[in-house]
Amino acid sequence: MITCRFNVLALVVLAVIPLTAAVAQQSASDSCENIDPLVGRECISRRMEAKERRLAAIYPQALAAVRRNFARFGREDDRSDPDYLVRSQDAWKRFVANDCKVQAAFGGGSNPSISDREMDCYEEALDKRIEFLRQLADGSFGTG
């Protein structure tokens, strides 16, 4: 009886180990860490391109949601006019580009380190904007 339980337990453990290793390997590849700096920058660039595609995909959804809400409630408050979101998106892009340049440049260091800080700043701003637009699109913004 003990041998049978041990064999079942051993099979379960042996089945879980490769799965855990695969998850760890996937997480490591998503993080772009502990690799050659040039390869790391390429990895980060691919990750940011995916986020930019996500931003481009979620923006029309958010704008459509804002338009629907404005059609229903616009008489109550014209600050919810969808034109503000359009202008906000354009202004956000310019602001983030300039702000991240400034934040990165005034930290000093070599050109690659300045570029890395600029990328980090831009990626963080992308994450926040995607989350904001997602909340507008699904109606969860301001409900928590």
C-alpha positions as CSV (number, residue, x, y, z in Angstrom):
1,M,0.0,0.0,0.0
2,I,2.8,2.4,0.9
3,T,4.6,1.6,-2.3
4,C,1.5,2.3,-4.4
5,R,1.0,5.7,-2.7
6,F,4.7,6.5,-3.2
7,N,4.5,5.7,-6.9
8,V,1.4,7.8,-7.4
9,L,3.0,10.7,-5.5
10,A,6.2,10.3,-7.6
11,L,4.3,10.4,-10.8
12,V,2.5,13.6,-9.7
13,V,5.8,15.2,-8.7
14,L,7.5,14.2,-11.9
15,A,4.6,15.6,-14.0
16,V,4.6,18.9,-12.1
17,I,8.4,19.6,-12.4
18,P,8.5,20.1,-16.2
19,L,5.3,22.2,-16.1
20,T,6.9,24.4,-13.4
21,A,10.1,24.7,-15.4
22,A,8.1,25.7,-18.5
23,V,6.3,28.4,-16.6
24,A,9.5,29.7,-15.1
25,Q,11.1,29.7,-18.5
26,Q,8.2,31.6,-20.1
27,S,8.3,34.2,-17.2
28,A,12.0,34.6,-17.7
29,S,11.6,35.2,-21.4
30,D,8.9,37.8,-20.8
31,S,11.0,39.7,-18.3
32,C,13.9,40.3,-20.7
33,E,16.3,40.1,-17.8
34,N,19.6,38.3,-17.2
35,I,20.6,38.3,-20.9
36,D,23.0,40.2,-23.1
37,P,22.1,44.0,-23.1
38,L,21.6,44.1,-26.9
39,V,19.3,41.0,-26.8
40,G,17.5,42.5,-23.8
41,R,16.8,45.7,-25.7
42,E,15.5,43.7,-28.7
43,C,13.3,41.7,-26.2
44,I,12.0,44.9,-24.6
45,S,11.4,46.5,-28.0
46,R,9.2,43.5,-29.0
47,R,7.3,43.7,-25.8
48,M,6.7,47.4,-26.2
49,E,5.5,46.9,-29.8
50,A,3.0,44.4,-28.5
51,K,1.8,47.0,-25.9
52,E,1.6,49.7,-28.6
53,R,-0.6,47.3,-30.7
54,R,-2.7,46.8,-27.6
55,L,-3.1,50.5,-27.1
56,A,-4.0,51.0,-30.7
57,A,-6.7,48.2,-30.4
58,I,-8.2,49.4,-27.1
59,Y,-8.4,53.1,-28.0
60,P,-11.3,52.8,-30.5
61,Q,-13.2,50.7,-27.9
62,A,-12.7,53.3,-25.3
63,L,-13.7,56.1,-27.7
64,A,-16.8,54.2,-28.6
65,A,-17.7,53.8,-25.0
66,V,-17.2,57.5,-24.3
67,R,-19.4,58.3,-27.3
68,R,-22.2,56.1,-26.1
69,N,-22.0,57.6,-22.6
70,F,-21.9,61.1,-24.0
71,A,-25.0,60.4,-26.1
72,R,-26.8,59.3,-23.0
73,F,-25.5,61.8,-20.4
74,G,-23.8,64.6,-22.4
75,R,-26.4,67.2,-21.5
76,E,-25.4,66.7,-17.9
77,D,-21.7,67.4,-18.3
78,D,-20.1,68.5,-21.6
79,R,-16.6,67.6,-20.2
80,S,-17.4,64.0,-21.1
81,D,-17.4,65.0,-24.8
82,P,-15.5,62.3,-26.8
83,D,-13.5,65.1,-28.5
84,Y,-11.7,65.6,-25.2
85,L,-10.5,61.9,-25.3
86,V,-9.3,62.4,-28.9
87,R,-7.3,65.5,-27.9
88,S,-6.2,63.8,-24.7
89,Q,-4.8,60.9,-26.6
90,D,-2.9,63.1,-29.0
91,A,-1.6,65.3,-26.2
92,W,-0.7,62.2,-24.1
93,K,1.5,60.8,-26.9
94,R,3.4,64.1,-27.2
95,F,3.7,64.5,-23.4
96,V,5.0,61.0,-22.8
97,A,7.6,61.3,-25.6
98,N,8.9,64.6,-24.2
99,D,8.6,63.7,-20.5
100,C,10.4,60.4,-20.9
101,K,13.3,62.1,-22.8
102,V,13.7,64.7,-20.1
103,Q,13.5,62.2,-17.3
104,A,16.1,59.9,-19.0
105,A,18.5,62.6,-20.0
106,F,18.8,64.3,-16.7
107,G,19.8,61.1,-15.0
108,G,23.1,61.3,-16.8
109,G,25.2,58.4,-17.9
110,S,26.1,56.8,-21.2
111,N,23.8,57.0,-24.3
112,P,22.7,53.3,-23.8
113,S,21.7,53.9,-20.2
114,I,19.8,57.1,-21.1
115,S,18.0,55.2,-23.8
116,D,17.2,52.3,-21.4
117,R,15.7,54.8,-18.9
118,E,13.7,56.4,-21.7
119,M,12.3,53.0,-22.7
120,D,11.5,52.1,-19.2
121,C,9.6,55.4,-18.7
122,Y,7.7,54.9,-22.0
123,E,6.8,51.3,-21.2
124,E,5.4,52.3,-17.7
125,A,3.4,55.2,-19.3
126,L,2.0,52.7,-21.9
127,D,0.9,50.3,-19.2
128,K,-0.9,53.1,-17.3
129,R,-2.6,54.4,-20.5
130,I,-3.7,50.9,-21.6
131,E,-5.2,50.3,-18.2
132,F,-7.0,53.7,-18.3
133,L,-8.4,53.1,-21.8
134,R,-9.4,49.5,-20.8
135,Q,-11.4,50.8,-17.9
136,L,-13.1,53.4,-20.1
137,A,-13.9,50.7,-22.7
138,D,-15.4,48.2,-20.2
139,G,-17.1,50.8,-18.0
140,S,-15.2,50.1,-14.9
141,F,-13.4,53.5,-14.7
142,G,-14.4,55.4,-11.6
143,T,-16.5,52.6,-10.2
144,G,-14.0,51.4,-7.6
